[in-house]
């Protein structure tokens, strides 16, 4: 009886011994962030002024209201076919998105309608909240009451 149980005991203990001798993998390291903190926003977005309907193809790109680039944020206006563009001064991460500080345009630009985004009393500030993978909202911006959705090809 003793003779038969020893080989069986060795078979049962072998995986435990092999597991104990296996090398331990180092803890995962967060990958370094590529690009600026707002890189996830780059592209064309529809909605904001009105609810976004189409998010695919030419219909969405034809109704683009905001375009994010590395150094510029462009927005559509309700009365003009051209985009108003604002240069980005700084971008800071927030708990739910990013906050843009736009390059101030000075006193002469304060009277231009739709020069900012209608966010509070500061036309040089834009807070973007991420609501999903392809949906954002402008926090406290009366000119953009609806969420925006990313245009896809």
C-alpha positions as CSV (number, residue, x, y, z in Angstrom):
1,X,0.0,0.0,0.0
2,X,2.8,2.4,0.9
3,X,4.5,1.6,-2.4
4,X,1.5,2.6,-4.5
5,X,0.7,5.9,-2.6
6,X,4.2,7.4,-2.9
7,X,4.1,7.8,-6.7
8,X,0.6,9.1,-6.6
9,X,1.6,11.6,-3.9
10,X,4.5,12.7,-6.2
11,X,2.1,13.3,-9.1
12,X,-0.2,15.4,-7.0
13,X,2.6,17.5,-5.5
14,X,4.4,18.1,-8.9
15,X,2.1,20.9,-10.1
16,X,2.4,22.7,-6.8
17,X,6.2,22.5,-6.8
18,X,6.3,23.7,-10.4
19,X,4.0,26.6,-9.7
20,X,6.1,27.7,-6.7
21,X,9.2,27.8,-8.8
22,X,7.7,29.7,-11.7
23,X,9.1,33.2,-12.2
24,X,6.9,36.0,-10.9
25,X,5.8,38.5,-13.5
26,X,6.4,42.2,-12.7
27,X,3.4,44.3,-11.9
28,X,1.8,46.0,-15.0
29,X,3.0,49.4,-15.7
30,X,0.7,52.1,-17.1
31,X,1.6,52.8,-20.7
32,X,3.1,56.2,-21.2
33,X,0.6,58.7,-22.5
34,X,1.1,59.5,-26.2
35,X,0.5,63.1,-27.2
36,X,-1.4,65.9,-25.4
37,X,-4.1,65.2,-22.8
38,X,-6.9,66.1,-25.2
39,X,-5.7,63.8,-28.0
40,X,-8.8,61.6,-27.5
41,X,-10.9,64.6,-28.7
42,X,-9.2,65.1,-32.0
43,X,-11.7,65.0,-34.9
44,X,-15.1,66.3,-35.9
45,X,-18.1,66.3,-33.6
46,X,-21.7,66.8,-34.3
47,X,-24.5,68.1,-32.1
48,X,-24.2,70.4,-29.2
49,X,-26.3,73.2,-30.7
50,X,-29.0,70.6,-31.6
51,X,-29.2,66.9,-30.8
52,X,-26.8,64.8,-32.9
53,X,-28.6,62.4,-35.3
54,X,-26.2,60.8,-37.7
55,X,-22.7,59.8,-36.6
56,X,-21.6,57.9,-39.7
57,X,-20.3,59.2,-43.0
58,X,-21.1,62.3,-45.0
59,X,-24.3,63.2,-43.1
60,X,-22.4,63.7,-39.8
61,X,-19.4,65.5,-41.4
62,X,-21.9,67.8,-43.1
63,X,-23.4,68.7,-39.8
64,X,-20.1,69.1,-37.8
65,X,-20.4,71.8,-35.1
66,X,-17.0,71.4,-33.4
67,X,-13.5,70.3,-34.6
68,X,-10.7,69.6,-32.1
69,X,-7.1,69.8,-33.3
70,X,-3.9,69.8,-31.3
71,X,-3.6,73.6,-31.1
72,X,-7.0,74.9,-32.3
73,X,-10.7,74.4,-31.4
74,X,-13.1,75.3,-34.2
75,X,-16.8,75.8,-33.8
76,X,-19.7,76.3,-36.1
77,X,-22.0,79.3,-35.6
78,X,-25.7,79.5,-36.1
79,X,-25.6,82.3,-38.6
80,X,-22.3,81.8,-40.5
81,X,-21.0,79.0,-42.7
82,X,-17.4,79.5,-41.7
83,X,-16.0,78.1,-38.4
84,X,-14.8,80.4,-35.6
85,X,-11.4,79.1,-34.5
86,X,-9.7,79.6,-31.1
87,X,-6.1,78.8,-30.4
88,X,-5.5,76.6,-27.4
89,X,-3.3,78.1,-24.6
90,X,-3.4,75.2,-22.1
91,X,-5.3,72.0,-21.5
92,X,-5.7,70.4,-18.1
93,X,-7.2,67.0,-17.2
94,X,-10.3,67.1,-15.0
95,X,-12.1,64.3,-13.2
96,X,-14.4,63.7,-16.1
97,X,-12.7,65.3,-19.1
98,X,-10.5,68.3,-19.9
99,X,-10.5,72.0,-19.4
100,X,-9.2,74.3,-22.2
101,X,-7.9,77.8,-21.6
102,X,-8.1,79.5,-25.0
103,X,-5.7,82.3,-26.0
104,X,-7.4,85.5,-25.0
105,X,-8.6,87.6,-28.0
106,X,-8.5,90.9,-26.1
107,X,-11.1,93.6,-25.5
108,X,-11.9,94.2,-29.2
109,X,-13.1,90.6,-29.7
110,X,-15.4,90.6,-26.6
111,X,-18.3,92.1,-28.6
112,X,-18.1,89.5,-31.4
113,X,-21.1,87.1,-31.1
114,X,-20.3,83.4,-30.7
115,X,-16.6,84.0,-30.2
116,X,-16.6,81.7,-27.2
117,X,-18.7,78.7,-26.4
118,X,-21.2,80.4,-24.0
119,X,-19.6,78.9,-21.0
120,X,-20.2,81.0,-17.9
121,X,-18.8,84.5,-18.1
122,X,-15.4,83.6,-19.7
123,X,-15.2,83.2,-23.5
124,X,-11.7,81.9,-23.1
125,X,-12.6,78.8,-21.1
126,X,-14.1,75.5,-22.3
127,X,-14.8,72.5,-20.1
128,X,-15.4,69.2,-21.9
129,X,-16.9,66.3,-20.0
130,X,-16.6,62.8,-21.5
131,X,-19.9,61.0,-21.4
132,X,-18.9,57.9,-23.3
133,X,-16.5,56.6,-25.9
134,X,-17.9,58.9,-28.6
135,X,-20.0,61.4,-26.7
136,X,-19.0,64.6,-24.9
137,X,-20.8,67.6,-23.4
138,X,-19.7,71.1,-22.8
139,X,-20.1,71.9,-19.1
140,X,-22.2,75.0,-18.3
141,X,-22.3,76.2,-21.9
142,X,-25.6,77.7,-22.8
143,X,-24.8,77.8,-26.6
144,X,-24.2,74.0,-26.6
145,X,-27.1,72.5,-24.5
146,X,-27.0,69.1,-26.2
147,X,-24.3,66.5,-26.1
148,X,-21.9,66.1,-29.0
149,X,-21.1,62.9,-30.8
150,X,-18.0,62.0,-32.8
151,X,-18.3,61.7,-36.6
152,X,-17.1,58.4,-38.0
153,X,-16.3,57.3,-41.5
